[in-house]
Amino acid sequence: MLEAELAFAHEIADRAAEIALPVFRGGAEVRLKADRTPVTEADLMIEDMIRQAVGERFPADAVLGEEAGLRGSAPRTWIVDPIDGTKNFAAGIQVWASLLALRIDQDVVLGMASAPALGERYEAVRGRGARLNGKPIHVSQTDSLDDAAICFGDPDNVATGPLREPFLELLGRASRGRGFGDFWGHLLVARGSMDAMLEPSLSVWDYSALVPIVEEAGGRITQLEGSPLAHGGSALTTNGYLHDDITARFAR
């Protein structure tokens, strides 16, 4: 099931890397979009390539991308973040990835996160487990916050306002806290290197590819207070054992 789609996702990841790596190594030119988020020529080129490839291979499918929005209306939608971690990309930091997901109706059934500068490619298809560079990955078995390693995105966004108290309480309980933003923090949880990752705001193209990878690795991903993920909402990825404890803190 979904063999052709998974092979297609790998082809897309290869082609995206061929576009992105020379730009990354040569120094990316950055401009700000209307929403004040950064974009590079690699973002635009990769999304254009993916839209064209989907149109050729799966012409009935829709495409939803960060740069050009939704094209088409169909039960099957490919969701694209051409460069997740654009600020890292532009700064010469290797932590960035091209994200691709396939959503059928409301269920994301395939996720691919290709981070070529790190030499890491994560993939998952529903019911078939999650893999890193072809090898199965699994979440940790840490079941106490006292022993947990917690990662988070921009601390300015989680250490202010209503999130401040539960966030600082959580870090105070945890064994250690580290700032690993963007896709990588969530996938560090999926592969068992960290136990939880939290972010106050993600778009649908930021999290869609991560969902099947995290869940097929045995983890859970919801909003901070435990509700389903939503465009522009928060995100909490855990190994599953810690999930209810953490969501209860933010639900207050």
N, C-alpha and C positions, 0 to 999 in steps of 0.2 A: 504493500500500500504506500502510495506517494513516492515510489522509487524514482519516477521521472522528475517529480518536483524537487526531490532532494538532490539528484544529480544536477538539475538546473541551478539550484542554490549554490552548489560548489563551483559550477562554471562562472556564475555571477561573482562569487567571492574572488576567484582567480582574476577575472577581468577588472574588478574593482581595485585589487591590489596593484595590477599593472598600471592603472591610471594614477593611483594615489601615491605610491612609493616615490616615483621620481619628483613629484611636487613636494612631498614631505622632505625629501633629502635636499632639494634645491632651494627650499625656503618658500613657503606659501604666502601669496598676497591675500590679505584679509580685508573685507569690507563689512560694514554693519547693515543688516536688513532693517526694515521699518520697525520691527519689534526690538531692535537694539541687540539682537543676537548675531554672532559672527558667521560669515560664510566665506568659503574659498572656492577657487576654480575647480578644485577636486570634488567638492560637494556637488556642484552643478553638473560636471561631466559624468560623475558616477550615476546620479539620479537619471540623467538623460539616457545613459546607456542601459540602465535597468528598465526604464519605461519602454524603450525600443525593443529590448530582448523579450519582455513579457508580451508585448504586442505581436511579436513574431512567433513565439512558442505557445503562448496561451492567449489567443486573441479575444476570447470571451471574458477573460478575467479583468477585474478592476485593479488600479494601482493607487495607493495613498502614500505620498511622499512628503518629507519635511519641506522641500523647496518649492514644489509645484502643486501641492494639495491632491485632491481626489480626481482621478480620471476614470469615468465609467461607473456603472452600477451593476453589481453582480453578486451572487452568493459567495464567490471566491474573490478575495482581495489580497494582493501582495502589498505589504507595508514596509516602507523603505526609510531608513536613516542612512544617507550615503556616507557621512562621517560623523559618528558619535564621539564627542570629545574634540570638537573643532578647535577650541582654545589650546588644548594640548598639541594638536596637530600643527597649528600655526607657530607654537613656541618650540617645536622640535622635541617634544616629549612623546615617547613611543606609545603611550596609553590612549589609543583611539581605535575605532573599529567601524567597519561597514556592517550594518544590521539589516537583515531581511527576514520577514515573517510571512507566512501564508495563513490567512484567516478564512475559515469556511463558516458561513453564517456568523455566529458570535464566538466561535471557538478557534483559538490560534493552534493550529495543528503541526506547524513546522517553524523552527527558529534556527537562524544561522547568525553567528557573530564572528566575523573574521577580523583579527587584529594582526596584520602582517608584520608590522614593525616589532611586535612582541614575539612573533613566530607562533601565535596561538589561533586556533580555529575551533570554535564551539558549535555543536549542532545537536538538534533533537527533533524527533518525530514522535508524535503521540503514541504511546504504547511500546516504544522501542528503546527507551533509555536515552541518556545524554552522553555525549562524548567530547573529549578535548583531543584534537589531533588524532582522531580515530580510536582513542582508548576510553573506556567507560569512566565516568566520574560520578561521585556520590557526595552528598553533604556529610558534615561531621555528625557525631553523636553526642556533642556537648548538651547537657540537659540542665545546667545551672548557670544563671547569669554571673555568679561569682567566678566561673571558669571561662566565661565567654570572651571572644574577641569580636568587637563591634566596629564596623566601618561606616562612614557617612560621607556625604557630599560636602558642599560649601558650608562650613560651620556658621557663617553669618546668617544663613537661612534657617538653621535648626536651633540655634542658641538664642533666638530672639522671640518675642511675642509669646503666644500660648504654648509653643513647643519647647520653650526654654526649660521649664521645670522638669518635665518628664525626660527630656534629652539629657540634662545634666545628672539627673538621678540615675538614669540608665548607665551613663559612662562611669559614674561613681561606683556602681555595683560591678561593672564588668572587669575582667582581668586586664584587658587593654583595649584602647580605642585608636583607630587609625583613619586618616582621611584618604579614602580611595574612591574618587568620584566616578561618575558616568557608568557605562556598562560594566566596568571591570570589578567594582565592588560587589555587584550582584553575582557575578560569575565566580568570584573568589569564594562566595558562600556555596555556590553550586558544586564547586570542586573540593569543598571541605577545608579550604585554607582559612576562611573566616566563618563566623557563626551567624552573623546578622549584618545587614546593610540597610540604612535608612536614608531617604531623600524626601524633602518636603514637596517637590513638584516635578512631575515628569509628563511628557507628551506621549500620545499613543505610539508614535514611531520610536520613542526612546525605550519603551518597555515591552512592546509586543514580541520581539524576537527572544527576549529574556524569559518570558513566561514558560514556554514548553521546556526550555533548558533547565530552569530552576526546578520545575515540578517533576520532570522526568529524572532529575538527580535526587529526588526525594525531599525537596524543600517546599516552602510555601512562599507566595508573594501576594500581598494585598496592600491596601492603604494602611497608614500607620495605626488607625484605630480599628482595623480589621474589616472594613468594607471592601467590596470589589474595586479593582483598579478602574480609574476613569481618567480621560484626557485632562491634563492640568492638575490632577490630584497628586497626593503623596504616594510613596511606595516603600514598603518594608519587605525585604527578603530575609528569610531565616532558614535554618536547618529543619524547621518544623517543631522540634522539641521546645524551642524558646518562644514560639510565635504567640501563643495565648498570653503568656506573661508580659511580653512587650506591648502587645496591642491593648491590654487592659490598662497599662500606664498612660497611653496616649488617649484612650477612650474617656478617661476622667476629664 
